[in-house]
Amino acid sequence: RGPHQAVVSTQSRLVVEWAHQHGCGSNPKVQCNNVIQYMCMNQGTEEDYPAGDGNGEEDTKERANFMRDGIDTGRQVYIQGPGRHERSDEEHLNRLAKAYAALNADQGLHESFKWYDQCRYREANNGLFRADQDLKNNRYSFFDKKAYVSSHRTRQNAGGTQRGFECPEERDYYPYWEPTLQGPYDAKYQRTPWIDAAYLGDTSNCRTVFKNSFNQNKKYRCVLDGARDYGKSIHEEGCTAEGGKWVSFESYLEVLEKVDTEEDCNKVAADNEVNQVVWRPLRSDSDEAKCIVKAPRPFCGRAATTRNNHLGNALTNPLYSSRFNLRLPHFPSGDTKRCVLRVRYNITTGDYDPKNTFADSNGDASPVTNDPTINILGDGDELGLTLAINTAQFGRTFQDRSHIFKVVPRTDAMAGQFLHNLNVRGQRGNIVQNYPSVEYDFV
């Protein structure tokens, strides 16, 4: 569609398929959910692609912001600086310049360097269940003179292994409590936060999902003065002690920069049946209102049932792999966007109640422990049997991501039509060579 044309119920749909290693749905042995999200940004022109190895301001800015697939499978380098908080703007900006210069145009980038850097500063949520996993302090803050664990360490990733620039805590827990904005708003790139498309699991959780999805609900984070505007605190009280402001942020699908009055924004909103369009600031500490396109409320429904250790079809009629018919986002600007999609699969065993097990069950109080030895005889006889249990994996999140794909405007011939996006699945070879994937097929 052209810019700001009236939008009715015509849709563009894409089937997303996956397999559950450990089962899902009504399977009584597990509790699980699937979360489908996407992140988009402006496609721009050919000149907007990462510009090689140059160290000019535009070169480094493009490499730090432009989402891309990798030409090689190497991981972007993270320049972390000292374990303590940086003492000055100069110290931070010098590190930032080195970090941007180290980013490689030939390596993939989804989340931004700034997002991962926030993760390395932000304190871990100490209310979470960690079982008997020992998360070591890795940062030191001057305002309260305390060492602490940052949010790049979790029960599943106690050592803080880096995987791209994703934040391990945000990956492992949903809905996340902080805004997933990838850095300060930039009108050129308009990189969105992670947009919630669907939650498939226990439908009794739908109210929580709707209430806490960033799509249509504001999220808060602590904003500091200075070049590094992020620090430790994840609560308002701690933020005040740190000398920051507790600021709310808006999620957005895009910002209509060419719509510069509230009256014109309201006209766009009146013509749009798909997205909520509002005239307001992007953050509560700003008076500059913009025409913001909000993402729709995520779909919430029951996950398809699959059995344990089976990567075949789900118990559906007709028999398909676990799948979701994704409605692709509509961008009123008519601009081409480049996007990435991720599917997360969270599985919890029946060894503890995931809805009522929190930090007070950590350490010695944990209902599960690493490699416990149990007596299998009883009645005064003893025969110890060690169970192969890794508490980092009792309650676990798996993730898969797409390559970068583009969402382009419709042609005139497509106007008013329901679009089905034909895609391929699987890989070359026979079924044995391809397992656990499948042979090439259309979907």
N, C-alpha and C positions, 0 to 999 in steps of 0.2 A: 504494500500500500504506500501511497505517497505520504508526505509529511502531514500529520494532523488530520487525515481524513477520518470520517465517521467509521467506527469499528463496530461490527455486529458479530453474530455468533459463528462466523466462519472460522475454521480451525486448521492448524497444521499439526499433525500427530507423528510421533516417532516412537516405535516400540523399543523398549530397553529390556534386555534379557540377562539373566545371571543364573548361577547355580549355588545352592547352599551346601557347604561341606558337612555341616553338623545338624542339619534339619531346621525346620521352622514351622510357623503356622500352628495348627492344632496338635502338633507332635507333643505328647505329654512329657517327653524327656528333656525338653529344652524350653527356655523362654527367649524369644528373639524379636528383633525388629530390623527393618531395612529403611534407610534414609537416603533419598535421592535428592541431590542438589546440583546446581550449576552456577558458574561464575562467568560473566561476560565483560567485554570492554569494546570500545570503538575499534573498528578495523583500521581506519585511517587509510593512508596512501602508501605506495611502495616506499616512499621516503621515511615513513614512520617505523619501518622494520629496524631491529637492532643493527647499529652501524659499525660492525666489525670490532676492532680492538682499539679504536681511537679513544683518547682520554678527554676529548672536549666535553663540555657540559651536556650537549644534546646526545652525544654518544652514550655517555654513562647513564643519563636519564632514561634513554630508550632501553638499554640493557636491563635496567633495574625495574622497569614497569611493564614491558611488552610481553604478554603471555605467548608462549611458543612451545613447539615440540623440539626435542633435541635432535641434532644431527648425530651426536654420539650419546652414549648412555651415562656419561659422567655426571656427577652431582655438582651443583653450584657451590663455590667456596663461601664459607661464612667467616668473616673477620670479626671475632667476638670481643676483642679488647680485654680489659682486666675483669676479674671476678667481682670486684667492687663496683659501685656506681661511679660513673665518670664525674670528675669534680668541676668541670667547666664546659662551656659551649665549645671552646676551641678544641678541647680534647675529643669531644664527641664528633665535631665536624671533620676533624682530621681522620678519625677512624672511618666515618661514613665515606669520605672521599676514597680511602684505600679499599673499602668494601665494594663500592660501586665499580672502581677500576678493575677489581678482581673478577667481576661477573663476566661470564663467557657467553657470547652471542650464539655459539654452536651448541649450548646445553639448554635443556628444557627449563621452563620457568612457568609455574602456575601462581602460587602465592608470592608475594613480594618480599624483598629483603626486610623492609620496614616491619611487616607483619611478624616475621620470625624474630626480629630483634626485640619487638614488644614482648613476644613470648618468652624470650630469654631474661627479660627484666621482671615480668609480671610474676607475682608469687603464686605458687600452686594453691589450689583450693584444698585447704586442710580439713574440710568436712567430708572428704571422699573416703570410701572404703579402699584400703591399700593392702589388706590381709597382713601377711608378715613380711612384705617387701620393705626394704630399708632404702628410702630415698635420701641420698646425702645432700647436705646443704651445698649450694654451688654459687651463691651470690652473697654480697654484703652491702647493706644500705646504711648510709651515714646518718640519716635523720633519726633513726631509732637505735643505731649501733647494734644491729642484729644480722647474723647470718641466716639465710633462708633457702628453701628449695624453690626453684622457679618452675613455671608451668611447662617447660620442655621436658620435665621428668614426671612420669606417671607410674602407676602400678604395672602397666604393660610394658613400659619403657623406662625402667628405673635408672638406667645409665644415661638417658638423654640422647640416644642415637639420632643423628640428623637424617631426615629423609626429605630431600628438596627443602623448601622453606615452609612446609606445613608445621603447625604447632601441635605437638603430640597430645596435649590436654584437650584442645579443641577437636582433634580427630577422634579421641576416645570417648567423648561425652557429648550427648545431645539431649535437649537443646543447650547450647553453650550460653554462658551468662554474660559474656562481653560482646560488643559489636565486632563483627568479622570484617570490618573495613580494612583494606590493605594498605592504608596510608592516608595522608591528607587528600581531600578531593582535588582532582585535576581535570579541568574541563576538556583537555585534549584527549585524555585516555578514558575517563569515566569508567574506571574499573569498578565493578559492583562488588559488594560482599558476596559470600555464599548465599544463594537464593534457595529456599526450601521449596522443592517441587512436590515431594510425597513422603509420607511416613506410613509404612506398612508393618503392622504388628498387632499388638493388643489394642483394640479400639477403645478400651477404657482409658487409655492415655491421650485420646484425641483432644480433650479439653486442655490438658497441659501443653500439648504441642501448639494448639492455636494461641494459647495465652503467652507462650514464650518464643514463638517463631519470630525472628528478626524481620521477616517480610513486612509485617504491619504493626509491629510493636517496637517502641524505642528501647535502646539498650544504653547502658551507662558505662563510662570508664573514667579513670582518674587522669586529668589533664594537668601537666605541670607547666610552669613558665620556662622559657628557654628553648634552645635548639632541639633538645631531646624532650619532647612533651609527654613522655610516658615513663612510668617508674614501677614501683612495687605493688601498690595497694589495689585490691579488688573490692574494697568496701568503702563506703562514704566516710566513715569515721577514720579509717586509716589514711584515706586520701587527704583529709583535712590536716592530720598530723604530719603528712608528708609535704604539706604546703601547696597542695593542688586543688583543683576545682572538680567537683563531681558533675560531669557533663553528659547530657543525653545526646544520642546520635540517631539520625534517620537512616533506615535502609532505603535503597533506591534501585530500580531497574534501569533507569536512565534519568538524566536531568535535561530538560528542554531548554538549552541555553538561548535559543532564538526567540523564546517566549519570555518577554521581559516585563509583563504587567500581570497583575492578579486577574484583571478582567479577561485578558486573552487566555490565561491559564484555565480559568473557569470554563471558557468556551471549549477548550480541548477536553476538559473533564466531562462536559455535557455530551460530547460526541463519542465518548469511549465507554463501551460496555464491558471491556475486558479488565482494564486496570483502573485502580483508584489514582486520580491525578490531583495533587494538592499544591497549594502555594504556601510555603513555609520555609524557614531556615533549615539547613542540613544538620545544624547542631545548636544546642540551647545557649551557647555562649556567643552566638552570632545573631545580628539583626538583619543580615542579608537574606531575604527570601528568594527562593527559586521555584520554578515549576517542576515538581518532582513526580515522576511516574513510579508508583509503588507496585511491587510484585503482588499477584493474587495470593490469597490464603492457600497454604499447601493442602494437597489432598491427604486425607487420613482414612485408612481402611485396614482390613484384616490381611495379614500376609498369607500367601498360598502355603499349603501344607506339604512338606517334604520330609522324607525319613532320614535318619542319621547315616552319614558316610555314603551318600548316594548322590551322584551328580547328574541324575537324569531328570525326567519330567516331574512336575509337581502334580498333586492330586487335584487336577482341574478338568473341566469338561468344555471344550476338547482338551486333550493332553498336550500341554505346552511346557516349556521350561518356565521357571518363575519369571514373570515379566510384568512390566507396567507400561501402559499406553500414555506416554508423556505428551502433554500439550506444550508445544514449543512457545517460548515467550513472544509476546507482541511488543514491538518498539514503535511508539507513535511517531518518532522522528523520521522513520523511513531509512535510517542509516544502517549500513551493514555492520554486524557485530561478529566478533570472534569469541568463542565460548569453550569451556571445558566442563564436562559432567563427571560427577563421582557418585558411586553407590557404596554405602557403608552397611555392613551386616554385623549387628551386635548380637552375641549369643551368650546366655547365662545358663549354667547347669542348675539342677535342682538341689545343690548342696547347701545353698543359703537363699534367703529371701532378698532378691535384689532391690525391692522397693523399700525395705526397712533395715538395710545393713549399711552403716555409715562409719565414720571415723572412730566411734566408740567400740568398734569391733576390730580395730587394728592391733597389730603386735600380738601379745600373748592372748588377747581376747578373740583372735581371729577364729572363725568356724572352720577354716581350712588352713593347712600348713604345708610347706614344701616337703615332699618325700617323707610322709609320716610312716612310722613302723607300728603295726598293730598286731595284737596277739590273736591268731586265728583259731586257737584251741579252746581256751577258757577252762573252767573247772579245775583250777590249780595247775594245769599244764601250760607250758609256754612254748610258742613257736612264732617268732617275729617275722612278719612279712612286710616289706617296704613297698608302699604304693608309689608309683611314678606320678607324682602330682607337682605341677608347676603353678603356684598361685598367681603368677603373672598372666596365666591363661585361663583362670577360672572366672569367667566373665571377660569376654574378649571382643574387640572390634576388628573386623577385616575391612579392607577397602580396595576398590578398583576404580580406575579413572579412564576416561576417553582420551584420544588425541584431541588437539584443537579442531573445532569445526566452526563453520560460519553460518550465521543466520542472515539471509539476504532478503531484500524486499521482493514482494510478488511482482511478476510481470502483469501486464494488462490482461492477458488471457487467463490468468489465475484468479482474477477478481471474483469474489463471492463463492469460490470453490473450496470444498473440504479437501485438504491436501494430505496424502499418505506418503510418508517418506520411506522409500525403499532402501534397505540397508543390507549389509552382508554380515554373517557371523562365521566363526570358526577359522580354520587355517588349512593350508595345503597338506595333503597326505591322507593315509588311511586312518581308520578309527583308533588303531593301536598307537600309531605315531602321534596322533593329535591329543590323546587323552591327557588331561581331563577336559580339553576342549572338544569340539566336534568338527566333522568335515565341513567344507564350505557349503553354505546354504544362504538363502535369502530370508529376510525377516521384515 
